[in-house]
């Protein structure tokens, strides 16, 4: 992405200093972005893209980098999952603040992303069934 930004800037004949000012960031940050440094925030990147009249699109990955397709959520799973009823889900969803329930898709995502942290020996039969319904596992 950094290389594309640099090419666009040069094609437009815009100096790095001018672009950095237009995007509201330092010349050093722009240089890091153009060099592909991962420390540049998404917000800074979007400001530069806007200043260059570019946009970002989101599309599924293809090829070897692509994650395997997930099977669709099985029917029969509840629409809302109460955290109090599923101890491991409650632990895995520690970052969710102010919610007592998750949607089925949110719960499925948390189970998938944190699969390595699930302790099978501590799963209740009810939670095991929920995981099977949500993830198809």
Phi, psi and omega per residue, in radians:
X1 nan -0.727 -3.137
X2 -1.024 -0.731 -3.141
X3 -1.131 -0.681 3.108
X4 -1.139 -0.694 3.108
X5 -1.097 -0.808 -3.134
X6 -1.084 -0.779 3.135
X7 -1.065 -0.731 3.129
X8 -1.123 -0.783 3.129
X9 -1.023 -0.821 -3.131
X10 -1.158 -0.689 3.124
X11 -1.091 -0.570 3.119
X12 -1.469 -0.151 -3.121
X13 1.239 0.547 -3.122
X14 -1.728 2.309 3.106
X15 -1.284 2.740 3.117
X16 -1.088 -0.670 3.137
X17 -1.110 -0.776 3.138
X18 -1.117 -0.754 3.137
X19 -1.138 -0.752 3.124
X20 -1.038 -0.762 3.115
X21 -1.108 -0.769 -3.130
X22 -1.094 -0.579 -3.123
X23 -1.526 -0.168 3.115
X24 1.335 0.592 3.100
X25 -2.417 3.015 -3.087
X26 -1.363 2.774 3.081
X27 -1.083 -0.624 3.130
X28 -1.126 -0.751 3.127
X29 -1.101 -0.733 3.093
X30 -1.075 -0.765 3.117
X31 -1.030 -0.783 3.120
X32 -1.066 -0.719 3.128
X33 -1.099 -0.809 3.141
X34 -1.133 -0.477 3.123
X35 -1.490 -0.116 3.093
X36 1.476 0.354 3.117
X37 -1.171 2.287 -3.097
X38 -1.279 -0.157 -3.100
X39 -1.354 -0.184 -3.139
X40 -1.299 2.293 -3.082
X41 -1.242 2.739 3.088
X42 -1.083 -0.665 3.129
X43 -1.050 -0.765 3.116
X44 -1.104 -0.734 3.128
X45 -1.064 -0.780 -3.128
X46 -1.150 -0.620 3.096
X47 -1.106 -0.731 3.118
X48 -1.147 -0.782 3.126
X49 -1.044 -0.736 3.119
X50 -1.101 -0.774 3.134
X51 -1.079 -0.526 3.126
X52 -1.597 0.070 -3.111
X53 1.042 0.740 3.081
X54 -1.982 2.834 3.077
X55 -2.341 2.812 3.088
X56 -1.909 2.429 3.027
X57 -2.112 2.683 3.137
X58 -1.940 2.202 -3.123
X59 -2.447 2.639 3.110
X60 -1.071 2.505 3.058
X61 -1.228 2.593 3.022
X62 -2.241 2.830 3.121
X63 1.519 -2.826 -3.031
X64 -1.168 -0.391 -3.138
X65 -1.350 -0.303 -3.031
X66 -1.175 2.403 3.049
X67 -1.293 2.615 3.112
X68 -1.118 2.556 3.106
X69 -1.086 2.401 3.094
X70 -1.574 2.456 3.075
X71 -1.180 2.594 3.119
X72 -1.095 2.667 3.133
X73 -1.060 2.354 -3.131
X74 -1.255 2.598 3.080
X75 -1.254 2.773 -3.134
X76 1.747 -0.281 3.083
X77 -1.301 2.470 3.137
X78 -1.141 2.649 3.120
X79 -1.168 -0.683 3.130
X80 -2.102 2.370 -3.095
X81 -1.935 1.965 3.110
X82 -1.267 2.150 -3.115
X83 -1.050 -0.591 -3.102
X84 -1.107 -0.408 -3.090
X85 -1.513 -0.181 -3.040
X86 -2.332 1.623 -3.006
X87 -0.984 -0.747 -3.111
X88 -1.264 -0.634 3.066
X89 -1.073 -0.735 3.116
X90 -1.034 -0.734 3.111
X91 -1.182 -0.728 -3.122
X92 -1.204 -0.465 -3.113
X93 -1.691 0.562 -3.110
X94 -1.002 -0.506 -3.083
X95 -1.396 -0.190 3.138
X96 -1.436 2.018 -3.076
X97 -1.817 2.381 3.002
X98 1.322 0.241 3.121
X99 -2.098 2.412 3.072
X100 -1.702 -0.335 -3.093
X101 -2.355 2.696 3.030
X102 -2.115 2.691 3.007
X103 -1.239 2.841 3.131
X104 -1.060 -0.692 3.135
X105 -1.165 -0.691 3.101
X106 -1.112 -0.793 3.140
X107 -1.106 -0.750 3.121
X108 -1.061 -0.739 3.118
X109 -1.099 -0.725 3.129
X110 -1.138 -0.769 3.103
X111 -1.073 -0.766 -3.117
X112 -1.127 -0.838 -3.082
X113 -1.173 -0.445 -3.050
X114 -1.997 0.390 -3.088
X115 -0.894 -0.679 -3.089
X116 -1.194 -0.284 -3.123
X117 -1.681 -0.082 -3.129
X118 -1.349 2.256 3.099
X119 -1.681 1.775 -3.083
X120 -0.988 -0.550 -3.134
X121 -1.196 -0.373 -3.130
X122 -1.741 -0.059 3.141
X123 -1.254 2.339 2.991
X124 -1.368 2.781 3.112
X125 -1.050 -0.655 3.129
X126 -1.081 -0.770 -3.125
X127 -1.230 -0.637 3.080
X128 -1.051 -0.759 3.101
X129 -1.106 -0.710 3.122
X130 -1.076 -0.787 3.137
X131 -1.050 -0.751 3.124
X132 -1.078 -0.765 3.137
X133 -1.113 -0.730 -3.041
X134 -1.354 -0.669 -3.003
X135 -1.900 -0.204 -3.107
X136 1.306 0.227 -3.113
X137 -1.511 nan nan
